[in-house]
Amino acid sequence: MNIFKATLNDLEALTGLFDLYRIFYQQKSDLSGAKKFIQERLLNEESVIYIACDESDPIGFVQLYPTFSSVSMRRTWVLNDLYVKESGRGKGIGENLIKTALAFAKETDAKGVLLETGADNTTAQRLYEKIGFVKETAHFYFYEI
């Protein structure tokens, strides 16, 4: 397995992975929309994406978005997307992608890495806790449109 920081040269591989990721979250397949979305993130340097390949087969990715802490005056990374194809699950690929993201956060002197997942996604929760993430219980979150 090889994990590397994605560039526009990896757009086709990322498009397929990102579309599968969205399907996992009950969204309709939209390859052209997925390609446009990922292309814009990369062109505008709005996210950092690492891709995992098994030999030449793209097998998973992690996408990080920057945010900032005013109190600490430091960057924080939001681990927004993590996906591994079914054929690659249970092989440590997700864990290695997360560890790569954490190493990147450290390299960029970030305050930390934030993530969230669905309450019913217990597989991901176990992985995050295994790596050292701690479930937040001291804050109130709300969302409004």
C-alpha positions in Angstrom: 0.0 0.0 0.0 1.2 3.5 -0.9 -0.3 6.7 0.6 0.5 10.0 -0.9 -0.8 13.6 -1.1 -3.2 13.9 -4.1 -2.8 16.4 -6.9 -4.8 17.2 -9.9 -3.1 14.3 -11.6 -5.1 12.0 -9.3 -8.4 13.6 -10.2 -9.8 10.5 -12.0 -9.0 8.1 -9.2 -10.3 10.5 -6.6 -13.5 11.0 -8.5 -14.4 7.3 -8.4 -13.5 7.0 -4.7 -15.4 10.2 -3.8 -18.5 9.0 -5.7 -18.4 5.7 -3.8 -18.0 7.6 -0.5 -21.1 9.6 -1.2 -23.0 6.5 -2.2 -22.0 5.0 1.2 -23.9 8.0 2.7 -27.0 7.2 0.7 -26.4 9.8 -2.0 -27.0 9.1 -5.7 -24.0 8.5 -7.9 -22.9 11.7 -9.6 -19.5 11.3 -11.2 -19.5 14.6 -12.9 -20.5 16.4 -9.7 -17.9 14.5 -7.7 -15.2 15.4 -10.3 -16.1 19.0 -10.2 -16.2 19.2 -6.4 -12.8 17.5 -5.9 -11.2 19.5 -8.8 -12.4 22.8 -7.1 -11.0 21.8 -3.7 -7.6 21.0 -5.2 -7.5 24.0 -7.6 -8.5 26.4 -4.9 -6.3 24.7 -2.3 -9.3 24.4 0.0 -8.6 20.9 1.2 -5.7 18.4 1.5 -6.4 14.9 0.2 -4.3 11.8 0.7 -5.0 8.8 -1.4 -4.1 5.1 -0.7 -3.3 2.8 -3.6 -2.9 -1.0 -3.5 -0.2 -1.3 -6.2 -1.9 0.9 -8.9 -5.5 0.5 -7.6 -6.9 3.5 -5.7 -8.4 1.9 -2.6 -9.2 4.8 -0.2 -8.8 8.5 0.7 -8.9 11.0 3.5 -9.8 14.6 3.0 -8.9 17.4 5.4 -10.3 20.9 5.6 -8.6 23.8 7.4 -10.2 25.8 10.1 -8.7 28.0 12.8 -8.8 28.5 16.5 -9.0 32.2 17.5 -8.2 31.4 21.1 -5.0 29.5 20.4 -4.3 31.4 17.2 -3.5 28.1 15.4 -4.8 26.1 12.5 -7.0 23.0 13.1 -7.7 20.4 10.5 -11.2 18.8 10.1 -11.0 15.2 9.0 -14.1 15.5 7.0 -14.0 12.5 4.7 -12.5 9.0 5.1 -13.3 6.2 2.7 -11.9 2.7 1.9 -13.4 0.5 -0.8 -15.0 -2.6 0.6 -12.3 -4.8 -0.9 -9.7 -2.9 1.2 -11.5 -2.9 4.5 -10.0 -4.7 7.5 -6.5 -4.3 6.1 -5.4 -1.3 8.1 -5.9 1.2 5.2 -8.3 3.4 7.1 -6.0 3.5 10.1 -3.0 4.3 7.9 -4.9 7.1 6.2 -5.8 8.6 9.5 -2.3 8.3 10.8 -1.1 10.1 7.7 -3.6 12.9 8.3 -2.4 13.2 11.9 1.3 13.3 10.8 0.3 16.1 8.3 -1.4 18.0 11.1 1.7 17.8 13.2 3.9 18.9 10.3 1.7 22.0 9.8 1.9 22.8 13.5 -1.9 22.4 13.8 -3.6 22.5 17.2 -5.3 19.2 16.4 -7.6 17.2 14.1 -11.4 17.2 14.6 -13.8 14.7 13.1 -17.3 13.5 13.4 -19.3 10.5 12.3 -22.8 9.2 12.6 -23.9 7.8 15.9 -24.7 4.5 14.1 -21.3 4.2 12.5 -19.8 2.1 15.3 -17.1 0.6 13.0 -15.6 4.1 12.4 -16.0 5.0 16.1 -14.0 2.0 17.2 -11.3 2.9 14.7 -11.1 6.5 15.8 -11.0 5.5 19.5 -8.3 2.9 18.8 -6.1 5.6 17.2 -6.6 7.9 20.2 -9.6 10.2 19.4 -11.8 10.9 22.4 -15.5 11.5 22.1 -16.4 15.1 22.9 -19.0 15.4 25.6 -18.3 18.9 27.1 -19.7 21.0 24.2 -23.1 21.7 22.8 -23.4 21.7 19.0 -26.3 22.9 17.0 -27.0 23.3 13.3 -29.5 25.7 11.7 -30.4 26.7 8.2 
